[in-house]
């Protein structure tokens, strides 16, 4: 591959991939391995993140585009005016931008949707798993050096598996989840397991409009990260055998995953001071370590108000894929991971073992794809139906604790507003907005 970082945004690396590396069977080609330069790998380990342009083929980007339109319920074949998402983000009619939801639409486990094969094709069969393996130090040269020891121990070859995937479409709702690392609900492996998140822009998302992705550069090695982990109840705080029940979980989860801004403004400021937002184009991929703090960027409020005035929502689409070594174990105890809800004995077992015993909950995608796993993915979708019912019960058990966290955060915001203004928030005369409304609009309340 040809590497070039002379972009308008110098932090985005452009690579030119040989055409044969986008074809079926590329995993077996030597010229499709070691895709990343030494500079890119060094930047990833230092900053915790790199962004790449040109990693996905136009066909792969188009397949994501079309599959995501199906999730949004948009039938392009019936559009008399034509429909070209390359010309800009999707616009839909809407009464208000304020719904209290971070995303207009989400779809977890999209790879299991057979009628939306763009997701599984990109997540499992593109060059993304190869790059994830390189960033986790599992590339072919290192495997060869380990091969003798592995054979002596009668171990199978190392693998990369898809741990979790989710499609998201961000509108101008001001609510976002604050600086965080993914908790066990979204990254269900212990603290000592490596992981890479691939964040794919399905739409171009200019920095000027907002709606993109912010990352706190270097936060994965910062001295203050331990306090941030403690405050937000990250996986580093998980007991050895997991949580006992909902009460135990929330007693150990600090102020909650998304609430560090109100809990510790100093740490929040450190993250803001190291913030990087990429000026992404359609098809760009941001790759970051699971331990890098990140957050969604709210849309520019001036633009959001104009859209609200015209009763329109703009949707910026992205697809997130989380990769993990197959040797990583699933977290134990109380939680919402579907595989362990289906069979609690899977807690503490490796991803490789769970797949061998019960099918491709976590499909293998490197060093190659297992055809038998791909063929049996529909069987997992059936098991997910049962597990989703179990998850609903868990979420019901968690609801009182989530409500309590929300009330405490609201109190913290109001206390801060009181301290800033020298008194409690008051409504302005003439029907003007209150400080509370202002904080709501900023997504802080």
C-alpha positions as CSV (number, residue, x, y, z in Angstrom):
1,X,0.0,0.0,0.0
2,X,1.0,3.6,-0.7
3,X,0.9,5.9,2.4
4,X,0.5,9.7,2.3
5,X,-0.4,12.0,5.2
6,X,-0.3,15.3,3.2
7,X,-4.0,16.0,3.6
8,X,-5.8,19.2,4.5
9,X,-6.2,17.5,7.9
10,X,-2.7,16.1,8.5
11,X,-3.9,13.7,11.1
12,X,-5.8,11.6,8.5
13,X,-3.5,9.1,6.7
14,X,-4.3,8.3,3.1
15,X,-3.4,4.9,1.8
16,X,-3.8,3.4,-1.7
17,X,-4.8,-0.2,-1.5
18,X,-3.9,-2.6,-4.4
19,X,-7.2,-3.7,-6.1
20,X,-6.6,-7.4,-5.4
21,X,-6.7,-6.7,-1.6
22,X,-10.3,-5.7,-1.9
23,X,-11.2,-9.1,-3.5
24,X,-12.3,-12.4,-1.9
25,X,-9.4,-14.3,-0.6
26,X,-7.2,-11.3,0.2
27,X,-6.4,-12.8,3.6
28,X,-4.1,-15.3,1.9
29,X,-2.1,-12.8,-0.1
30,X,1.2,-11.7,1.3
31,X,0.9,-8.3,-0.4
32,X,-2.3,-7.6,1.5
33,X,-0.6,-7.9,4.9
34,X,1.3,-5.3,6.9
35,X,-0.9,-2.5,5.6
36,X,0.2,0.1,8.2
37,X,3.5,2.0,8.1
38,X,5.8,2.2,11.1
39,X,4.7,5.9,11.5
40,X,1.0,5.0,11.6
41,X,1.6,2.3,14.3
42,X,3.8,4.7,16.3
43,X,1.1,7.4,16.1
44,X,-1.6,4.9,17.2
45,X,0.4,3.7,20.3
46,X,1.3,7.2,21.3
47,X,-2.0,9.0,20.7
48,X,-4.3,6.0,21.1
49,X,-5.9,6.7,17.7
50,X,-5.3,7.1,14.0
51,X,-7.6,7.9,11.1
52,X,-7.3,6.4,7.6
53,X,-8.7,7.4,4.2
54,X,-8.8,4.8,1.4
55,X,-8.9,1.7,3.6
56,X,-12.4,0.7,2.4
57,X,-13.2,0.3,-1.3
58,X,-16.0,2.4,-2.9
59,X,-18.1,-0.8,-3.2
60,X,-17.7,-1.4,0.5
61,X,-18.7,2.1,1.4
62,X,-21.7,1.9,-0.9
63,X,-22.8,-1.4,0.7
64,X,-22.8,0.3,4.1
65,X,-24.7,3.2,2.7
66,X,-27.5,1.0,1.3
67,X,-27.7,-1.3,4.3
68,X,-28.0,1.7,6.7
69,X,-30.8,3.2,4.5
70,X,-32.8,0.0,5.1
71,X,-32.4,0.5,8.9
72,X,-33.7,4.0,8.5
73,X,-36.7,2.8,6.4
74,X,-35.7,4.8,3.3
75,X,-36.6,3.2,0.0
76,X,-34.5,4.9,-2.6
77,X,-36.2,3.0,-5.4
78,X,-39.4,4.9,-4.8
79,X,-37.8,8.4,-4.9
80,X,-39.0,10.2,-8.0
81,X,-36.4,13.0,-7.4
82,X,-33.5,10.6,-7.2
83,X,-31.5,9.9,-4.0
84,X,-27.7,10.4,-3.7
85,X,-26.3,10.3,-0.2
86,X,-22.9,11.3,-1.6
87,X,-24.2,14.8,-2.1
88,X,-24.8,15.3,1.7
89,X,-26.4,13.9,4.8
90,X,-29.9,12.6,4.9
91,X,-32.7,14.9,5.9
92,X,-36.0,13.8,7.4
93,X,-39.1,15.7,8.6
94,X,-39.3,16.1,12.3
95,X,-41.2,18.3,14.8
96,X,-38.4,18.8,17.3
97,X,-34.7,18.0,17.7
98,X,-35.0,17.5,21.5
99,X,-35.9,13.9,22.3
100,X,-33.4,13.2,25.0
101,X,-31.8,10.5,22.9
102,X,-28.2,10.6,21.8
103,X,-28.9,9.1,18.4
104,X,-31.9,9.3,16.0
105,X,-31.5,5.6,15.2
106,X,-29.2,2.7,16.3
107,X,-29.0,-1.0,15.4
108,X,-26.8,-3.3,17.5
109,X,-25.6,-6.6,16.1
110,X,-26.1,-5.4,12.6
111,X,-23.9,-8.2,11.2
112,X,-26.7,-10.7,11.9
113,X,-29.2,-8.9,9.7
114,X,-29.0,-11.0,6.5
115,X,-30.9,-8.5,4.4
116,X,-28.3,-5.9,5.3
117,X,-25.2,-7.7,4.3
118,X,-23.2,-4.5,3.9
119,X,-22.5,-4.5,7.6
120,X,-21.2,-8.1,7.9
121,X,-19.3,-7.8,4.6
122,X,-17.4,-4.7,5.9
123,X,-17.0,-5.8,9.5
124,X,-15.8,-9.4,8.7
125,X,-14.4,-9.5,5.2
126,X,-12.8,-6.1,4.5
127,X,-9.3,-5.1,5.5
128,X,-10.5,-3.7,8.8
129,X,-9.7,-7.0,10.8
130,X,-6.2,-7.1,9.3
131,X,-5.6,-3.5,10.4
132,X,-7.0,-4.3,13.9
133,X,-4.7,-7.3,14.2
134,X,-1.7,-5.1,13.2
135,X,-2.6,-2.5,15.8
136,X,-3.0,-5.2,18.5
137,X,0.5,-6.6,17.6
138,X,-1.0,-9.8,16.1
139,X,0.3,-9.4,12.5
140,X,1.8,-12.3,10.6
141,X,5.5,-11.8,11.4
142,X,4.8,-11.8,15.1
143,X,2.6,-14.9,14.8
144,X,5.5,-16.7,13.0
145,X,7.8,-15.9,15.9
146,X,5.3,-17.3,18.3
147,X,4.5,-20.4,16.2
148,X,7.0,-22.8,17.8
149,X,5.9,-22.0,21.4
150,X,2.2,-22.2,20.3
151,X,2.8,-25.6,18.8
152,X,4.6,-26.8,21.8
153,X,1.7,-25.8,24.0
154,X,-0.7,-27.4,21.5
155,X,-2.5,-24.1,21.1
156,X,-4.5,-23.0,18.1
157,X,-3.4,-20.0,16.0
158,X,-4.4,-16.6,17.4
159,X,-7.5,-15.0,16.1
160,X,-9.3,-11.7,15.9
161,X,-13.1,-11.8,16.5
162,X,-15.8,-9.3,16.2
163,X,-16.9,-8.5,19.7
164,X,-19.7,-6.0,19.0
165,X,-21.0,-3.8,16.2
166,X,-23.5,-0.9,16.1
167,X,-24.9,1.4,13.4
168,X,-25.8,4.9,14.6
169,X,-27.3,8.0,13.0
170,X,-26.8,11.3,14.9
171,X,-29.3,14.2,14.5
172,X,-29.2,17.6,16.1
173,X,-30.6,16.5,19.5
174,X,-28.2,18.2,22.0
175,X,-27.9,15.1,24.3
176,X,-24.6,13.2,24.2
177,X,-22.8,10.8,26.4
178,X,-19.9,12.6,27.9
179,X,-16.3,11.5,27.9
180,X,-16.1,7.8,28.6
181,X,-14.5,4.5,27.7
182,X,-17.0,1.7,26.9
183,X,-18.3,-0.1,29.9
184,X,-19.1,-3.8,30.2
185,X,-22.5,-3.2,28.5
186,X,-20.7,-2.3,25.3
187,X,-17.3,-4.0,25.7
188,X,-17.8,-7.2,27.6
189,X,-14.2,-8.3,28.2
190,X,-12.0,-7.8,31.3
191,X,-9.6,-4.9,31.7
192,X,-6.6,-6.9,30.6
193,X,-8.0,-7.8,27.1
194,X,-6.9,-5.6,24.2
195,X,-9.3,-4.2,21.8
196,X,-9.6,-1.8,18.8
197,X,-12.7,0.2,17.8
198,X,-13.2,1.0,14.1
199,X,-15.4,4.0,13.7
200,X,-16.6,4.3,10.0
201,X,-18.1,7.5,8.6
202,X,-20.9,6.6,6.3
203,X,-21.5,10.3,5.6
204,X,-18.9,13.1,5.4
205,X,-19.1,15.0,8.7
206,X,-17.3,18.4,8.6
207,X,-15.9,19.7,11.8
208,X,-17.8,23.0,11.2
209,X,-21.2,21.3,11.5
210,X,-20.6,19.1,14.6
211,X,-22.2,15.7,14.8
212,X,-19.0,13.8,14.6
213,X,-16.6,12.0,17.0
214,X,-14.2,13.5,19.6
215,X,-11.2,11.6,21.1
216,X,-9.0,12.6,24.0
217,X,-5.6,12.1,22.5
218,X,-3.2,10.2,24.9
219,X,-5.8,9.6,27.5
220,X,-5.2,5.9,27.4
221,X,-1.8,6.5,29.2
222,X,-2.6,9.7,31.1
223,X,-1.9,9.7,34.9
224,X,-5.4,11.0,35.6
225,X,-7.1,8.1,33.7
226,X,-7.3,6.0,36.9
227,X,-9.4,8.5,38.6
228,X,-11.6,8.8,35.5
229,X,-12.0,5.0,35.4
230,X,-13.1,5.0,39.1
231,X,-15.5,7.9,38.6
232,X,-17.3,6.3,35.6
233,X,-17.1,2.7,36.9
234,X,-15.1,1.4,33.9
235,X,-14.2,-2.2,33.5
236,X,-11.1,-1.6,35.6
237,X,-13.3,-1.4,38.6
238,X,-15.1,-4.7,37.9
239,X,-14.8,-7.3,40.6
240,X,-12.9,-10.5,39.7
241,X,-16.1,-12.5,39.2
242,X,-18.3,-9.6,38.1
243,X,-21.3,-7.9,39.7
244,X,-23.7,-9.8,41.9
245,X,-26.9,-7.9,40.9
246,X,-28.1,-4.5,39.8
247,X,-27.6,-2.9,43.2
248,X,-24.0,-4.2,43.4
249,X,-23.4,-2.9,39.8
250,X,-24.5,0.6,40.5
251,X,-22.9,0.8,43.9
252,X,-19.6,0.2,42.1
253,X,-20.2,2.3,39.0
254,X,-19.5,5.7,40.4
255,X,-21.4,8.5,38.7
256,X,-22.2,6.5,35.6
257,X,-20.5,6.1,32.3
258,X,-21.5,9.4,30.7
259,X,-21.4,11.9,33.6
260,X,-17.7,12.8,34.2
261,X,-18.3,16.4,33.2
262,X,-20.4,17.2,36.2
263,X,-18.6,14.8,38.6
264,X,-15.1,16.2,38.0
265,X,-14.8,19.3,35.8
266,X,-11.0,19.3,36.1
267,X,-10.6,15.9,34.5
268,X,-13.3,16.8,31.9
269,X,-11.2,20.0,31.1
270,X,-8.1,17.8,30.6
271,X,-10.0,15.7,28.1
272,X,-11.3,18.8,26.3
273,X,-7.7,20.2,26.2
274,X,-6.5,17.1,24.4
275,X,-9.6,16.8,22.2
276,X,-9.2,15.8,18.5
277,X,-12.1,15.9,16.1
278,X,-11.3,14.6,12.6
279,X,-12.8,16.3,9.5
280,X,-14.0,13.0,8.1
281,X,-15.1,12.2,4.6
282,X,-17.5,9.4,3.6
283,X,-15.6,6.1,4.1
284,X,-12.9,7.4,6.4
285,X,-12.1,5.1,9.3
286,X,-11.1,6.2,12.8
287,X,-9.3,3.4,14.8
288,X,-8.7,3.8,18.5
289,X,-7.8,1.7,21.5
290,X,-10.7,0.6,23.7
291,X,-9.0,2.6,26.5
292,X,-9.1,6.0,24.8
293,X,-11.7,8.4,26.2
294,X,-14.1,9.6,23.6
295,X,-17.5,11.2,23.1
296,X,-20.0,12.2,20.4
297,X,-19.8,15.9,19.2
298,X,-23.2,17.7,19.4
299,X,-24.3,19.5,16.3
300,X,-23.6,23.2,16.0
301,X,-26.5,24.9,17.9
302,X,-27.0,27.7,15.4
303,X,-27.4,25.2,12.6
304,X,-29.6,23.0,14.8
305,X,-31.9,25.9,15.6
306,X,-32.3,26.7,11.9
307,X,-33.1,23.0,11.1
308,X,-35.6,23.0,13.9
309,X,-37.3,26.1,12.5
310,X,-37.7,24.3,9.2
311,X,-38.9,21.1,11.0
312,X,-36.0,19.1,9.5
313,X,-33.5,16.6,11.0
314,X,-30.1,16.0,9.5
315,X,-28.7,12.5,10.0
316,X,-25.0,11.8,10.2
317,X,-24.4,8.1,9.9
318,X,-21.6,6.1,11.4
319,X,-20.8,2.4,12.0
320,X,-18.7,1.2,14.9
321,X,-17.0,-2.2,15.0
322,X,-15.2,-3.5,18.0
323,X,-12.4,-6.1,17.5
324,X,-10.9,-8.3,20.2
325,X,-8.5,-11.3,20.4
326,X,-10.2,-14.6,20.4
327,X,-8.3,-15.4,23.5
328,X,-10.1,-12.7,25.5
329,X,-12.6,-13.9,28.0
330,X,-16.1,-12.6,28.6
331,X,-16.9,-10.8,31.8
332,X,-18.6,-12.8,34.5
333,X,-21.5,-12.0,36.7
334,X,-24.5,-9.7,36.4
335,X,-24.8,-7.8,33.1
336,X,-26.5,-7.4,29.8
337,X,-24.3,-9.3,27.3
338,X,-26.6,-11.4,25.2
339,X,-24.4,-14.5,25.0
340,X,-24.1,-14.8,28.8
341,X,-27.8,-14.1,29.2
342,X,-28.5,-17.0,26.9
343,X,-26.0,-19.2,28.8
344,X,-24.5,-17.8,32.0
345,X,-21.7,-20.4,31.9
346,X,-20.1,-18.5,29.1
347,X,-18.9,-15.9,31.6
348,X,-15.2,-16.3,32.0
349,X,-14.8,-18.3,28.8
350,X,-12.8,-17.2,25.8
351,X,-14.5,-15.9,22.7
352,X,-12.9,-18.7,20.8
353,X,-14.4,-21.3,23.2
354,X,-17.9,-19.8,23.2
355,X,-17.9,-19.9,19.4
356,X,-16.7,-23.5,19.3
357,X,-19.3,-24.6,21.8
358,X,-22.4,-22.6,20.7
359,X,-21.8,-21.0,17.4
360,X,-20.6,-17.6,16.1
361,X,-21.7,-15.2,18.7
362,X,-18.4,-13.5,18.0
363,X,-17.4,-14.4,14.4
364,X,-13.8,-14.9,13.5
365,X,-12.5,-12.4,11.0
366,X,-8.7,-12.8,11.1
367,X,-6.4,-14.3,10.0
368,X,-9.3,-15.5,7.9
369,X,-13.0,-15.9,8.0
370,X,-14.6,-19.2,9.0
371,X,-17.1,-20.1,6.3
372,X,-19.0,-22.5,8.6
373,X,-19.4,-19.7,11.1
374,X,-20.8,-17.3,8.5
375,X,-23.3,-20.0,7.4
376,X,-24.5,-20.6,10.9
377,X,-25.0,-16.9,11.9
378,X,-28.8,-17.2,11.5
379,X,-28.8,-19.7,14.4
380,X,-27.4,-17.0,16.7
381,X,-30.0,-14.6,15.7
382,X,-32.7,-17.0,16.9
383,X,-30.9,-17.3,20.3
384,X,-30.7,-13.6,20.5
385,X,-34.5,-13.4,20.6
386,X,-34.5,-15.3,23.9
387,X,-31.5,-13.3,25.2
388,X,-33.2,-10.0,24.4
389,X,-36.1,-10.9,26.6
390,X,-33.7,-11.6,29.4
391,X,-32.1,-8.3,28.8
392,X,-35.4,-6.4,29.1
393,X,-35.8,-7.9,32.5
394,X,-32.3,-6.8,33.5
395,X,-32.9,-3.3,32.2
396,X,-36.1,-3.1,34.3
397,X,-34.1,-4.1,37.3
398,X,-31.6,-1.3,36.5
399,X,-34.1,1.4,35.9
400,X,-34.5,2.7,39.5
401,X,-30.7,3.0,39.8
402,X,-30.4,4.8,36.4
403,X,-33.1,7.2,37.6
404,X,-31.3,7.9,40.8
405,X,-28.1,8.7,38.8
406,X,-30.1,11.0,36.6
407,X,-31.6,12.9,39.5
408,X,-28.2,13.3,41.1
409,X,-26.8,14.6,37.9
410,X,-29.7,17.1,37.6
411,X,-29.0,18.2,41.1
412,X,-25.3,18.7,40.4
413,X,-26.1,20.9,37.3
414,X,-28.6,23.0,39.2
415,X,-26.1,23.4,42.1
416,X,-23.5,24.5,39.6
417,X,-25.9,27.0,38.0
418,X,-26.8,28.4,41.4
419,X,-23.1,28.9,42.3
420,X,-22.4,30.6,39.0
421,X,-25.4,33.0,39.3
422,X,-25.4,33.6,43.0
423,X,-28.8,32.1,43.4
424,X,-31.3,29.5,42.1
425,X,-32.2,29.6,38.4
426,X,-35.0,32.0,37.8
427,X,-37.4,32.5,34.9
428,X,-36.8,35.8,33.0
429,X,-39.7,38.1,32.7
430,X,-41.5,38.3,29.4
431,X,-41.6,34.6,28.9
432,X,-37.8,34.3,28.3
433,X,-35.9,31.1,28.7
434,X,-34.6,30.0,32.1
435,X,-31.1,28.9,33.0
436,X,-32.5,25.4,33.2
437,X,-33.7,25.6,29.6
438,X,-30.3,26.9,28.5
439,X,-28.6,23.9,30.2
440,X,-31.1,21.5,28.6
441,X,-30.3,23.0,25.2
442,X,-26.6,22.5,25.8
443,X,-27.2,18.9,26.7
444,X,-26.1,19.3,30.3
445,X,-29.5,18.6,31.9
